[in-house]
Amino acid sequence: MVVLPQLNYNIVGKSNFNRQFIIGITLVSAMGGLLFGYDWVVIGGAKPFYERYFDLTSSPYLQGWAMSCALLGCLVGAMVSGYLTDRFGRKRPLILAAFLFTIAAIGTGTFNSFNLFILFRLLGGLGIGLASAVSPMYIAEISPASMRGRLVSVNQLTIVIGILAAQIVNYLIAEKVPEGASDLMILHSWNGQMGWRWMFWAGTVPALAFFILSFFIPESPRFLTKAGKWPEAIRILERIGGRQYALEAETEIAGTLHGNSSKIDWKSLSSQKIRPLLVLGIVLAVFQQWCGINVIFNYAEEIFSSAGYSVNDMLFNIVITGAVNLIFCLIAMRMVDGWGRRKLMLLGSLGLAMIFFTLGTSYFFELKGVAILALVLLAIAIYSMTLAPITWVILSEIFPNSVRGAAMAIATTSLWIACFILTYTFPILNKMLNASGTFWLYAAICLAGFLFILKKLPETKGLSLEEIEKLNVN
């Protein structure tokens, strides 16, 4: 493991930060996270109803495709984000993501064709892929070092709020399903005909707000410096921290850049100095997905029905999981710049390994009800204060300025590949291994992640992006 010492550049100490401005543009950018969370999870509550509408209940492969198709869009969005951010900056891709969220929210619930349903889910996934790469990167690049962990965690907070909003919207829209209702009864109910549509349409309001507000945020000063637009970069840095902060930060940023290019430097990405950072980012991104927690959100119906809960209980339990997710994400925001990134990642990976082993054992012995719900809530609590937000913080800060867009795109693409594999394979694994074997598998993955983090992950709290780069690359 590489230990990163603290450098004393004292930019923070010499500056009086414009917190209102910083928080304002952070919140607008983080709306990408809000739509990410909503669009990603809304399908879980709509699942019992659109599956009956499109007659998918007898095919686990079509069920998996309906749930995971958006992740292919995420994959494409993440892949192109590197080119878009290096060519056009951070602001324009955020506007594009907001536009995609808007048309996806409208289109997914409008048409009666399963193929068109899939098409608009893919477009929504494209927006998620863009936002997931660009929003945390943008926030990291406008944030002072002393605030960066908390501000980047705001993106995860809005993801969690989006998740909870989707869960509450689903719960409020869905009418009560009679006990023992058949598939045919659910199909011809309001839920089966219209309810699931309104669950998707509700996302139009925040998507439009994100689209409009994105036009009013500034471009990243680090991108402007890379593009040779120094006066604009200085002006934005002055608004963030005053004249002295702007001059010192601009000098430090410029010192880490080599030339003035908007092209992806593939040679630098494969260099001996940057390759270990890229591998670290890819492994952490994949691990955040393969730790297994996300199947609880996407396949809540199967998990809670296996524990003996009805459809109505399942929708209420999903809201509870969202509330726990939000509470512990807020705790993470208070801890990330104090405890640091490494300790929280170690806590999360080991804690989840222990919980998933216990959860698998509970399913093996056919425990029902509150015991399963308690373990699920504990797993979400651990994940929400560790791996969920901290992975995004680390990914947004470990890569050098000159290749950050491309490197972030590669790491985020890896994350969505992993997420697609996880989401698509869960119903198949669940059928082959049962719930017990599936969660034991996730426990083993979490233990492997713990050992990797223990050996490879350095601490980066309190350092500017340029300080991290000098210590990692030079």
C-alpha positions in Angstrom: 0.0 0.0 0.0 1.2 3.5 -0.8 0.9 5.9 2.1 0.1 9.5 1.1 1.7 12.1 3.4 0.0 15.4 4.0 1.4 18.3 2.1 1.2 21.9 3.4 0.1 24.0 0.5 -2.1 26.1 2.8 -4.4 27.2 0.0 -7.4 26.4 2.2 -6.1 28.4 5.1 -5.6 31.5 2.9 -9.0 31.4 1.4 -12.5 32.5 2.3 -14.7 30.1 0.4 -18.0 31.2 -1.1 -19.9 28.3 0.4 -23.3 29.4 -1.0 -21.9 29.4 -4.6 -20.1 26.1 -4.1 -23.0 24.3 -2.5 -25.4 25.7 -5.2 -23.5 24.4 -8.2 -22.8 21.1 -6.3 -26.5 20.6 -5.8 -27.4 21.3 -9.4 -24.7 18.9 -10.6 -25.8 16.3 -8.1 -29.3 16.3 -9.6 -27.7 13.9 -12.0 -27.3 11.6 -9.0 -31.0 12.2 -8.0 -32.2 11.1 -11.5 -29.7 8.2 -11.4 -31.2 6.9 -8.2 -34.8 7.4 -9.2 -34.5 5.9 -12.7 -32.4 3.0 -11.4 -34.8 2.0 -8.6 -38.3 3.0 -9.8 -38.4 -0.2 -11.9 -38.2 -2.3 -8.8 -41.6 -1.1 -7.5 -43.1 -1.2 -11.0 -41.8 -4.7 -11.6 -44.8 -6.8 -10.2 -47.1 -4.9 -12.5 -45.3 -4.3 -15.8 -44.2 -8.0 -15.8 -47.9 -9.0 -15.8 -48.7 -6.4 -18.5 -46.0 -7.6 -20.8 -46.4 -11.3 -19.8 -42.9 -11.8 -18.5 -43.7 -13.8 -15.4 -42.8 -17.2 -16.9 -39.4 -16.2 -18.3 -36.6 -15.3 -15.9 -34.5 -14.4 -18.9 -37.0 -11.7 -20.1 -37.4 -10.6 -16.5 -33.6 -10.2 -16.3 -33.5 -8.3 -19.6 -36.2 -5.9 -18.6 -34.4 -5.1 -15.3 -30.9 -5.0 -16.8 -31.4 -3.4 -20.2 -31.0 0.1 -18.8 -27.6 -1.0 -17.6 -26.5 -1.4 -21.2 -27.4 2.2 -21.7 -25.4 3.0 -18.6 -22.5 1.2 -20.1 -22.6 3.2 -23.4 -23.1 6.5 -21.5 -20.1 5.8 -19.3 -18.0 4.7 -22.3 -18.7 8.0 -24.3 -18.4 10.2 -21.2 -14.6 10.3 -21.5 -14.7 11.6 -25.0 -17.5 14.1 -24.3 -15.9 15.5 -21.1 -12.5 15.8 -22.7 -13.9 17.3 -25.9 -16.8 19.5 -24.6 -16.1 19.9 -20.9 -18.2 18.7 -17.9 -21.2 21.1 -18.3 -22.6 20.0 -21.7 -22.6 16.3 -20.9 -24.6 17.1 -17.8 -27.2 18.9 -19.9 -27.3 16.0 -22.3 -27.9 13.6 -19.4 -30.7 15.7 -18.1 -32.3 15.7 -21.6 -32.1 11.9 -21.8 -33.6 11.5 -18.3 -36.6 13.7 -19.4 -37.5 11.8 -22.6 -36.9 8.4 -20.9 -39.3 9.3 -18.1 -42.0 10.2 -20.5 -41.5 7.4 -23.0 -41.1 4.5 -20.7 -44.7 4.8 -19.4 -46.3 5.9 -22.6 -46.2 3.0 -25.0 -47.8 -0.5 -25.0 -44.9 -2.3 -26.8 -42.3 -4.1 -24.8 -39.7 -3.2 -27.4 -40.4 0.5 -26.9 -40.4 0.0 -23.2 -36.9 -1.4 -23.5 -35.8 1.4 -25.9 -36.7 4.2 -23.4 -35.1 2.2 -20.6 -31.9 2.2 -22.6 -32.1 5.9 -23.2 -32.6 6.5 -19.4 -29.6 4.2 -18.8 -27.6 6.3 -21.2 -28.4 9.3 -19.0 -27.5 7.4 -15.9 -24.1 6.4 -17.4 -23.3 10.0 -18.3 -24.4 11.4 -15.0 -22.6 8.7 -12.9 -19.3 9.6 -14.5 -19.7 13.4 -14.9 -21.5 14.5 -11.8 -18.9 13.3 -9.2 -16.0 14.4 -11.4 -17.5 17.9 -11.8 -18.1 18.3 -8.1 -14.5 17.1 -7.3 -13.1 19.6 -9.7 -14.9 22.6 -8.3 -14.4 21.6 -4.6 -11.7 22.8 -2.2 -9.6 20.0 -0.8 -11.0 20.3 2.8 -14.6 20.0 1.6 -14.2 17.6 -1.4 -15.1 14.4 0.4 -18.4 15.8 1.8 -19.3 17.6 -1.5 -18.7 14.6 -3.7 -20.7 12.6 -1.2 -23.6 15.0 -1.9 -23.8 13.2 -5.3 -24.3 9.9 -3.4 -26.8 11.6 -1.1 -28.9 12.7 -4.0 -28.7 9.2 -5.5 -30.1 7.9 -2.2 -32.8 10.6 -2.1 -33.7 9.6 -5.7 -33.9 6.0 -4.6 -36.1 6.9 -1.6 -38.3 9.2 -3.8 -38.8 6.3 -6.2 -39.7 4.0 -3.4 -42.2 6.4 -1.9 -43.7 7.3 -5.3 -44.1 3.6 -6.0 -45.8 3.0 -2.6 -48.2 5.9 -3.0 -49.2 5.2 -6.6 -49.7 1.5 -6.2 -53.2 0.5 -5.0 -53.5 -2.2 -2.4 -53.2 -5.7 -3.9 -55.7 -8.2 -2.5 -54.1 -11.2 -0.6 -53.7 -14.1 -3.0 -54.4 -12.1 -6.1 -53.7 -14.0 -9.3 -51.5 -12.7 -12.1 -54.7 -12.1 -14.1 -56.2 -10.0 -11.4 -53.1 -7.9 -11.1 -52.9 -7.5 -14.9 -56.4 -6.1 -15.1 -56.1 -3.9 -12.0 -55.3 -0.2 -12.1 -51.7 -1.1 -11.0 -51.3 -3.5 -14.0 -52.7 -1.1 -16.5 -51.8 2.5 -15.4 -50.0 2.5 -12.0 -46.6 1.3 -13.3 -46.8 4.0 -16.0 -47.2 6.8 -13.5 -44.3 5.5 -11.5 -42.0 6.2 -14.5 -43.8 9.5 -15.5 -43.2 11.0 -12.0 -39.5 11.2 -12.9 -40.3 13.9 -15.5 -40.5 16.7 -12.9 -37.0 16.4 -11.5 -35.6 15.6 -14.9 -36.9 18.9 -16.4 -35.6 20.8 -13.4 -32.2 19.3 -13.8 -32.2 20.1 -17.6 -33.1 23.8 -17.0 -30.7 24.4 -14.0 -27.8 22.8 -15.8 -27.6 25.8 -18.2 -26.7 28.1 -15.2 -23.8 26.3 -13.6 -20.2 27.2 -14.7 -17.7 25.0 -16.5 -15.1 23.2 -14.5 -12.0 25.4 -13.9 -9.8 22.4 -14.3 -11.2 21.7 -17.8 -11.0 25.3 -18.7 -7.3 25.4 -17.7 -6.7 22.2 -19.7 -8.4 23.9 -22.7 -6.2 27.0 -22.4 -9.0 29.2 -21.2 -7.1 30.6 -18.2 -9.1 33.9 -17.7 -12.4 32.0 -17.5 -10.8 29.4 -15.1 -9.4 32.2 -12.9 -12.8 33.9 -12.8 -14.6 30.8 -11.6 -11.9 30.0 -9.0 -12.2 33.6 -7.7 -16.0 33.0 -7.2 -15.1 29.8 -5.3 -12.4 31.1 -3.0 -11.2 34.7 -3.8 -8.3 36.1 -5.8 -5.5 34.5 -3.8 -7.0 31.1 -3.9 -7.7 31.4 -7.6 -4.1 32.4 -8.5 -2.5 29.6 -6.3 -5.0 27.0 -7.4 -4.6 27.9 -11.1 -0.8 27.7 -10.8 -1.0 24.3 -9.2 -3.6 23.0 -11.7 -1.5 24.2 -14.7 1.6 22.5 -13.2 -0.1 19.1 -13.6 -1.1 19.5 -17.2 1.0 18.8 -20.2 0.0 20.7 -23.3 -3.4 21.9 -24.4 -5.4 19.1 -25.8 -9.0 17.9 -25.8 -8.0 14.5 -27.2 -7.8 11.4 -25.0 -4.2 10.6 -24.3 -4.3 6.8 -24.6 -0.5 6.5 -24.3 -0.6 8.2 -20.9 -3.4 6.0 -19.7 -1.3 2.9 -20.4 1.8 4.3 -18.9 3.6 2.7 -16.0 2.7 5.6 -13.7 -1.0 5.7 -14.4 -1.8 2.1 -15.0 -1.8 1.1 -11.3 -4.3 3.9 -10.6 -6.5 2.8 -13.4 -6.5 -0.8 -12.1 -7.3 0.4 -8.6 -10.2 2.4 -9.9 -11.6 -0.4 -12.0 -11.4 -2.9 -9.2 -13.1 -0.6 -6.7 -15.8 0.2 -9.2 -16.5 -3.4 -10.0 -16.4 -4.3 -6.3 -19.0 -1.6 -5.4 -21.4 -3.6 -7.6 -20.3 -7.2 -7.1 -20.6 -6.7 -3.3 -24.2 -7.6 -4.0 -26.2 -5.0 -2.2 -27.8 -3.6 -5.3 -29.9 -6.7 -5.9 -31.8 -5.8 -2.8 -33.1 -2.7 -4.5 -33.7 -4.2 -7.9 -35.1 -7.6 -6.8 -36.8 -6.6 -3.6 -39.9 -8.6 -4.6 -38.0 -11.9 -4.8 -36.0 -11.2 -1.6 -38.9 -10.2 0.6 -41.3 -12.8 -0.9 -38.7 -15.5 -0.1 -38.8 -14.2 3.5 -42.6 -14.5 3.6 -43.8 -11.0 2.8 -46.7 -10.1 0.5 -46.6 -7.6 -2.4 -48.1 -4.9 -0.1 -45.6 -5.6 2.6 -42.8 -5.7 0.1 -43.6 -2.1 -1.2 -43.6 -0.8 2.4 -40.4 -2.7 3.3 -38.7 -1.1 0.2 -39.6 2.4 1.6 -38.0 1.4 5.0 -34.8 0.3 3.2 -34.7 3.7 1.4 -35.0 5.6 4.7 -32.2 3.6 6.2 -30.1 4.2 3.1 -30.6 8.0 3.4 -29.9 8.1 7.2 -26.6 6.3 6.9 -25.5 8.2 3.8 -25.8 11.4 5.9 -23.6 9.8 8.5 -21.0 8.9 5.8 -20.9 12.6 4.8 -19.9 13.6 8.3 -17.3 10.8 8.5 -15.6 10.9 5.1 -13.3 13.9 5.7 -12.6 12.8 9.3 -12.2 9.0 9.3 -10.9 9.0 5.7 -11.7 6.9 2.7 -9.6 3.8 3.5 -11.1 3.0 6.9 -14.6 3.4 5.7 -14.0 1.1 2.7 -12.4 -1.6 5.0 -15.4 -1.3 7.4 -17.9 -1.7 4.6 -16.3 -4.7 2.8 -15.7 -6.7 6.0 -19.1 -5.8 7.5 -21.0 -6.8 4.3 -19.1 -10.1 4.2 -20.3 -11.0 7.7 -23.9 -9.9 7.1 -24.2 -11.7 3.8 -22.9 -14.9 5.3 -25.5 -14.6 8.1 -28.2 -13.7 5.6 -27.4 -16.7 3.4 -27.4 -19.0 6.5 -30.8 -17.5 7.5 -32.3 -18.4 4.1 -30.7 -21.8 4.3 -32.5 -22.6 7.6 -35.7 -20.9 6.2 -36.0 -18.1 8.6 -38.8 -15.7 7.8 -40.1 -12.2 8.5 -38.4 -9.7 10.8 -35.0 -11.6 11.0 -34.5 -11.3 7.3 -35.7 -7.7 7.2 -33.3 -6.7 10.0 -30.3 -8.3 8.2 -31.2 -6.5 5.0 -31.5 -3.2 6.8 -28.2 -3.7 8.5 -26.5 -4.5 5.1 -28.0 -1.4 3.6 -26.8 0.7 6.5 -23.2 -0.5 6.2 -23.2 -0.1 2.4 -24.7 3.4 2.6 -22.1 4.8 4.9 -19.1 3.1 3.2 -18.9 1.5 -0.2 -21.7 3.5 -1.8 -20.5 7.0 -1.3 -16.8 6.5 -0.7 -16.2 4.6 -4.0 -17.4 7.6 -5.9 -15.2 10.0 -3.8 -12.1 7.9 -4.5 -12.8 7.5 -8.3 -13.3 11.3 -8.6 -10.0 12.2 -7.0 -7.3 9.5 -7.7 -6.8 10.2 -11.4 -4.5 13.0 -12.8 -6.0 16.1 -14.2 -4.7 15.4 -17.8 -6.5 12.1 -18.1 -9.3 12.4 -15.5 -12.2 12.3 -18.0 -11.0 9.3 -19.8 -9.9 7.4 -16.7 -13.1 8.1 -14.9 -15.0 6.9 -18.0 -13.1 3.6 -18.0 -13.7 3.1 -14.3 -17.4 4.0 -14.6 -17.8 1.8 -17.6 -16.3 -1.1 -15.6 -18.8 -0.3 -12.9 -21.8 -0.6 -15.2 -20.5 -3.8 -16.8 -20.3 -5.2 -13.4 -23.7 -3.9 -12.5 -25.2 -5.4 -15.7 -23.7 -8.8 -14.9 -24.9 -8.6 -11.3 -28.5 -7.6 -12.2 -28.9 -10.0 -15.1 -27.5 -13.0 -13.3 -29.3 -12.6 -10.0 -32.5 -14.4 -11.0 -30.5 -17.1 -12.7 -28.2 -17.5 -9.6 -31.2 -17.4 -7.3 -32.8 -20.2 -9.2 -29.6 -22.3 -9.4 -28.1 -21.6 -5.9 -31.3 -20.5 -4.0 -31.1 -17.3 -1.9 -28.7 -18.9 0.6 -26.1 -19.9 -1.9 -26.4 -16.5 -3.8 -25.7 -14.5 -0.6 -22.8 -16.8 0.4 -21.3 -16.0 -3.0 -21.6 -12.3 -2.3 -20.1 -12.8 1.1 -17.0 -14.4 -0.5 -16.7 -11.5 -3.0 -16.9 -8.9 -0.1 -14.1 -10.8 1.8 -11.9 -10.7 -1.3 -12.6 -6.9 -1.7 -11.6 -6.4 1.9 -8.2 -8.0 1.3 -7.6 -6.0 -1.9 -8.5 -2.7 -0.1 -6.2 -3.6 2.8 -3.3 -4.1 0.5 -3.8 -1.5 -2.3 -5.9 1.5 -1.3 -4.0 4.6 -0.1 -5.6 7.4 2.0 -6.4 10.7 0.2 -8.3 12.8 2.7 -7.3 16.4 3.1 -5.2 16.6 -0.1 -5.9 18.7 -3.2 -6.4 16.8 -6.5 -3.0 18.1 -7.6 -1.3 17.0 -4.3 -2.8 13.5 -4.9 -1.5 13.5 -8.4 2.1 14.5 -7.4 2.3 11.8 -4.8 0.8 9.1 -7.0 2.3 9.8 -10.4 5.7 11.5 -9.8 
